[in-house]
Amino acid sequence: MEHAATLAGARAGSAASAATVPFFTQAAGFAAAWPRIEANLNAVIEGGKYSHGPLVAEFEATLAEYTGAAHVVGVNSGTDALVLLLRAAGLRPGEEVVVPAFSFVATASSVALAHGRPVFVDIDPVTYAIDPAAVPEAITERTRMIMPVHLFCQLADLSGIAEVAQRYALTVVEDSAEAIGMHWDGTHAGLQGAGGVLSFFPTKTLGAIGDAGAVITNDPKVGEIAAALRHHGRFGRTLDHFPGISNETVLPGFNSKMDDFQAAVLLAKLATLDADIARRAVLAAAYTERLTDCPGVRRLPTVVKREVETDAVFYVYLIEVERRDELVAHLAANGVGTETYYPVPLHRQPCFAELGHRVGEFPNAEAACAHAVALPLYPDLTEGQVDRVCELIKGFYR
Amino acid sequence: MSGPSLPFFPPDLFDDERELLLDTVRRVGLAEEQKFILGERTARFEAALRERLGAADVVACGSGTSALMLILRAMEIGPGDEVVVPAFGCAPLAASVVNVGATPVFADVHPWTMVVEPYEVEESITSRTAAIMPAHMFSVMADMPTMRALADRHEVRLIEDSAVAQGAVLDGIPAGRWGEAGVFSFVQVKTFGSIGEGGAVVTDDAEIAERVRMLRNHGQDGKQRFVHHVIGFNSRFDEVMAEFQSHRLTGLATRLERRAQIADYYTERFQPLVERGIQPPPPGRDGRCFYVYSLLADRRDELKRHLAERGVGTHVYYPTPLPAQPAFAEYAASDRFWPHAELACARILALPIYPHLTDAQASSACGSWRCRSTRT
């Protein structure tokens, strides 16, 4: 009884409070999915293995079906997935990986954690992804890989990336952490090159209620090595198999096992993922309709048309505006949450200071950092809340 | 009937916590703040552990393995540095060192207690040694007073791999507090096991704590988002885990006591079998914590089969010394040998020990054993 009351409360709460618009909530979706989540949690308890167990195995299989990936390796986070992917794809210490200057830090820190060196290139100002034309000048004899990142709502120019990768014999690894549901000519994000990753951080299009991630690949060797690295470098059966903890340690690995209670939540949410993606598209279109030609707004998300079929997934609705920080404060003062993806480009992060980059080196990345702001976007969001956010933005620039 | 009647890994570990688990996940999922990692629940859990240990700081993170890497990085141990680790133990002892770019140097262990030998550690220290990293093993804490003295004498850092020993106390000082930094692991099988992966760094050193806090969340300082001061990890703690563990903390002492009682019983029963080639761990409670009850047995594999046939599950931690694992072969000095580690690998056999094991079950494990030993 108490359950039912709380669940009803969660639904009413998010529907009623159009005045406050949090940057993120999944409470109503979680409440709707609760019967499935509860059943899955009971299955975790029945199975008796709470990480790297039967629910993780089931989630991997279901995700493989959804993405079409031959191998899915459930891990602890998107960041860990990147480190495992780089190592599994054969990055050797000291080798360079071309990455965009504009992304979440894990794009570049994963390279450093895998003992490689990130080399930054500028982004395309519309897609916020690596500009293939900027890649050649970053190439040295140590360059081994290129890591396109698919940010916010669309894929990087994967044809352009493939071309430049082929020219310089680079392995393509995709930071597709945000790109679940996106396809390039029918192939799911992350599966163009050696492999990709997914992040299931709660705010993601498919979100857990804590940290979780996955490596996805069609390359059996990459899949096998990544699977071993997440379990202390142990080969052989370890998933859903306790005695595997004494398997031979073949590689210096990590503990990056996924929790089964996270898999339980993810499996439950995966059932409505396509509907959630459709809902996000409706909300994104509502934002675009209301914000088109709004003074002070420099750029709205534009999905670039490619020579092949692609599909957009609005994980984040990101706009570029004048006086960004003032707008953010104005919205916050009126109960609207935003997120600044990202205030500092990677080449200017203190942790990469020793690479010696200067302001002005990657102008598109720097412009995005100065003007970009993400608006609330999640399936729980109502059209009324979109109205409220847009009215506040228009009011600010009036 | 699938599996042994007395399994080594209990499948019903949290059956009594079903409502707690469901409620916790539901509450966190629906909570107003929609905060899922490193929130108030994690802060409260850290504070509770801090208070219990009397430690200056406890930093919850992704796993015990990750905790070791966070400490190594916080101490700025990396390429060119050596870290002395036991030759017998779990892979993270060596992998954590390799993964931060440093070199593990293997020291042999005591033939009975299986913890690292102080004289072997001392022999392994060179001008490149940055740290020594003793590990508590199964039910026995390493000789921490001597490790502390060695670290002081040779001016190297002391990292305590206390992943398996949460709840042990040696000479009045809890496991985790002997080193400059120690670790805990909350993977389900541990003494304070949980419903997922998690760990913690324990330290009295404010600088280590501050650096670990940054390193566990991408090098951010906790004030300004998306500014990354150092290259960090994603090694964060889930709010669900924090709430679950906070609830379970109250019963920890009772569960530890139950483990110790079972261990006492086992040791008493096995003591008379020493001459038949079965060696229980030393008796006693100081510096002890019964995560795993491990015996050393002649004809171990036969015995394991014998017990399995009688429904008693056992496990062999670890069949291969660390320097003999393919992952670490390149760090195994060709002029050194680890005979005690090899012997341990050949003879070790761990018996079921968990708090909800009944007296009758413990007795039946011993019964199966005696049956075999009297036959030979």
Contacts between the chains, C-beta under 8 A, distances in Angstrom:
chain1	res1	chain2	res2	distance
A	3	B	26	7.0
A	6	B	26	7.3
A	6	B	30	6.1
A	7	B	30	7.3
A	9	B	30	8.0
A	10	B	30	4.7
A	13	B	32	7.9
A	22	B	34	6.8
A	24	B	34	6.2
A	25	B	34	4.8
A	26	B	29	7.6
A	26	B	34	6.9
A	27	B	29	7.2
A	27	B	30	5.1
A	27	B	31	7.7
A	27	B	34	6.5
A	30	B	29	4.2
A	30	B	30	6.1
A	31	B	29	8.0
A	31	B	30	6.2
A	34	B	26	6.6
A	34	B	29	7.7
A	37	B	25	7.0
A	37	B	26	7.9
A	37	B	29	7.5
A	38	B	22	6.2
A	38	B	26	7.8
A	41	B	21	6.4
A	41	B	22	5.8
A	41	B	25	6.1
A	42	B	18	7.5
A	42	B	22	7.8
A	44	B	195	7.9
A	45	B	14	6.3
A	45	B	15	6.4
A	45	B	18	5.5
A	45	B	21	6.7
A	47	B	11	7.6
A	48	B	9	7.8
A	48	B	10	7.2
A	48	B	11	3.4
A	48	B	12	6.3
A	48	B	13	6.2
A	49	B	11	8.0
A	49	B	188	7.6
A	50	B	13	7.7
A	50	B	14	7.3
A	50	B	188	4.7
A	50	B	194	7.4
A	50	B	195	4.7
A	50	B	196	5.7
A	51	B	187	6.6
A	51	B	188	7.1
A	51	B	196	5.3
A	51	B	197	4.8
A	76	B	62	5.8
A	76	B	63	7.6
A	76	B	197	6.5
A	76	B	234	7.5
A	77	B	62	7.8
A	77	B	234	4.2
A	77	B	236	7.9
A	78	B	234	7.5
A	79	B	218	7.4
A	79	B	233	6.9
A	79	B	234	3.7
A	80	B	234	6.3
A	93	B	101	7.9
A	104	B	226	7.9
A	105	B	218	5.3
A	105	B	219	7.2
A	105	B	226	7.5
A	105	B	228	4.6
A	106	B	218	6.8
A	106	B	234	6.9
A	109	B	218	6.7
A	109	B	219	7.3
A	109	B	228	7.2
A	109	B	231	4.8
A	109	B	232	6.7
A	112	B	231	4.8
A	113	B	231	6.8
A	113	B	233	7.0
A	115	B	101	6.4
A	202	B	34	7.5
A	202	B	36	4.7
A	208	B	36	7.8
A	209	B	25	6.8
A	209	B	28	5.8
A	209	B	29	5.2
A	209	B	36	5.1
A	209	B	238	7.5
A	209	B	239	7.8
A	209	B	240	6.2
A	210	B	36	5.0
A	210	B	37	5.8
A	210	B	196	8.0
A	210	B	238	3.3
A	210	B	239	6.9
A	210	B	240	6.0
A	210	B	241	7.4
A	211	B	37	6.0
A	211	B	62	7.3
A	211	B	234	6.4
A	211	B	236	5.7
A	211	B	238	6.6
A	232	B	65	7.3
A	232	B	90	7.6
A	232	B	91	4.2
A	232	B	92	6.5
A	232	B	95	6.3
A	233	B	91	6.4
A	233	B	95	6.4
A	233	B	327	5.0
A	234	B	91	7.4
A	242	B	8	7.8
A	242	B	9	4.3
A	242	B	315	8.0
A	243	B	315	6.7
A	245	B	317	7.6
A	246	B	315	7.1
A	246	B	316	5.8
A	246	B	317	6.3
A	246	B	318	6.1
A	246	B	319	5.7
A	248	B	320	6.7
A	248	B	325	6.5
A	248	B	326	6.6
A	249	B	91	4.4
A	249	B	95	7.5
A	249	B	320	7.7
A	249	B	322	7.8
A	249	B	325	4.1
A	249	B	326	7.0
A	249	B	327	4.5
A	249	B	328	7.3
A	250	B	325	7.6
A	250	B	326	4.8
A	250	B	327	5.6
A	251	B	326	7.9
A	251	B	327	5.1
A	252	B	91	7.9
A	252	B	94	7.1
A	252	B	95	4.2
A	252	B	98	4.0
A	252	B	99	5.8
A	252	B	327	5.0
A	252	B	328	7.1
A	253	B	91	7.0
A	253	B	95	5.8
A	253	B	327	7.4
A	254	B	65	6.4
A	254	B	66	7.5
A	254	B	95	7.3
A	254	B	99	6.8
A	255	B	62	7.6
A	255	B	63	4.2
A	255	B	64	7.3
A	255	B	65	3.8
A	255	B	66	6.4
A	255	B	92	6.7
A	255	B	197	6.6
A	257	B	63	7.8
A	257	B	197	5.4
A	259	B	195	7.3
A	259	B	196	3.3
A	259	B	197	5.9
A	259	B	238	7.3
A	259	B	241	7.9
A	260	B	195	8.0
A	260	B	196	7.2
A	261	B	21	7.3
A	261	B	25	6.0
A	261	B	195	5.8
A	261	B	196	6.0
A	261	B	240	6.5
A	262	B	196	7.2
A	262	B	238	7.8
A	264	B	25	7.9
A	265	B	25	7.3
A	265	B	29	7.4
A	340	B	225	7.8
A	340	B	226	6.9
A	341	B	226	7.7
A	342	B	226	5.1
A	343	B	225	7.9
A	343	B	226	5.4
A	343	B	227	7.1
A	344	B	226	6.4
A	344	B	227	5.8
A	349	B	227	7.1
A	349	B	228	4.8
A	350	B	219	8.0
A	350	B	227	6.9
A	350	B	228	6.6
A	350	B	229	4.9
A	350	B	230	7.7
A	351	B	219	5.2
A	351	B	228	4.6
A	351	B	229	6.2
A	351	B	230	5.2
A	351	B	231	4.8
A	351	B	232	7.7
A	352	B	231	8.0
